[in-house]
Amino acid sequence: MPLLYTRYELLRTLRNRRFFLLSLGFPLVLYFVIVSPNRHVRNFDGSGVSFALYYMVGLATFGTMSAMLSCGARIAAERAVGWNRQLRITPLTPRAYFRVKVLTGYMMALISLLALYAAGASLGVSLPAGEWLKMTALILVGLIPFAALGIMLGHVLTPDSIGPAMGGGISLLALLGGVWFPLPSHGFLHDLAQYIPSYWLARASHVALGGAVWSTTGWVVMAAWTLVLGALAARAYRRDTGRI
Amino acid sequence: MSTITGESQPSTAGIRLSGLVKTFRGPDGPIRAVRGIDVEIAPGETVALLGPNGAGKSTTIDMLLGLLAPDEGSVSVFGRPPSEAVANGDVGGMLQTGELIRDLSVGELVAMMASLYPSPLRVEDALELSGVREIASQRTQKLSGGQTQRVRLAIALVSDPQLLVLDEPTVALDVEARQSFWTTMRAFAARGKTVVFATHYLEEADAYADRAVLMAHGVVVADGPPTEIRARVGTRTIRATLPSVDASELLGLPGISSAERRGEAVALRCTDSDVAIRALLSAYPDARDIEISAAGLEEAFLALTGDRDEGAAPRGADATSRGGED
């Protein structure tokens, strides 16, 4: 991976103030608003997880999804000014291009995640070190399909349309994934959620309950989304060589 | 003063465009943007692709750079496919539409791009050469149009490419900026680099290219030294109010190749307008409202190709180009 190129790409992303307001500030504010009055609830709505932990991971899911998909918004903006075509006449390989984009998304996701961990800790979330790590690892793995989704949308949509598309998409994924409230333990919503990547992301909070947080179904669903979205992203990139 | 370091090594194989054809799907049926182009460019040559909007210049350049795959024909850049030449860092380009990405300084952006190439120029040298050293610490989103173009040139030059491709690079520039742009480009070309640029300004082709390839309707209509091209397309027309003279009579005057009456006025297409105007005024001192105009490129090309059978000129992707002042 081209190091200097990557460094400037990260630097450039960090200098973008809008990101910090939307992807970082919004979930944080929401977290304090929702959790502060209910911080002593130990078993939230039968989930077995404390209120503070449930929403810490729920909003981390929301924030990291946004961070990953905002990578797509940046791609759309770069395409609109012809930058993507400029990159294609450099020796930067598509593989390196994707890696840098994914890495940028992960950096922003990690910042969002750490901010929510800090907020959670300040409202009484406490876990053994091993569980923090396990939870983080699950969230990072769970973000892979979203990285692919962001890149795909970035190469398909225009800067005008990607905002609404992402806003709607993230809200829907959050809702169906049980980010805002625990899903029923059976029935249609529960069954549907099994196929939705954000559900598995949000389930990382179950780390406090012990046992396997992701079932085999979870791993298979995530792998399938990664493969499908990855292929679609690669296809969108390949087809996207024209002037816009 | 050139501050470029490193030696260029022109390879023996130049650039070869053979039998290029590219058709786009348009709302009103297929748009045949490029309809069979054969051009060979020797290493070290500076070649202008000259033509009006819609001639297929940008489409040709996209194929030369490997951004578009031709429907038919092939492209070879220094003996390899364009994608390999690009991967090898042999090609620098300034595309027609393009702004810069935001949130970096000019210096940072040029350094970022330089880092992608195997043997780039020093960043300071590229900045100096493109005349953007003074604004190196400015953020890219705060630049004027002219400054942006110069930074884009710095990005194209910093790779120290063997082939520099410029697609209508001066469209957004004022006269002064245009001049210094070409001065930079000349200094670069003088180091044995191959330069291909697209333009719809005959003057630019004339002043800065060793050779002009004239394109219209997706084909090459002339290919030669710019002076030759200028003679072919640089016809002038004299218009004057001159009621009582027969057009055929005017055709007898020296320097005139065709004469046409339009009501009270006559339009005389000239092979030599200087000779023609003198002859006209001495033979017909009562001619008034005299106007001598150079044919626009578009008009000249139509005359040259005599090609109106296709109906409306095909609108290639070139149609998106911003118009110049002509």
Interface residues (C-beta under 8 A of the other chain):
Chain A: P2 L3 L4 Y5 Y8 E9 L11 R12 T13 R15 N16 E78 V81 G82 W83 R85 Q86 R88 I89 T90 P91 L92 T93 T241 G242 R243 I244
Chain B: S58 D62 L65 G66 L67 L68 V86 A87 N88 G89 V91 G92 G93 L95 Q96 T97 G98 E99 L100 I101 R102 D103 L104 E108 L109 A111 M112 M113 S115 L116 Y117 P118 I155 S159 A317 T320
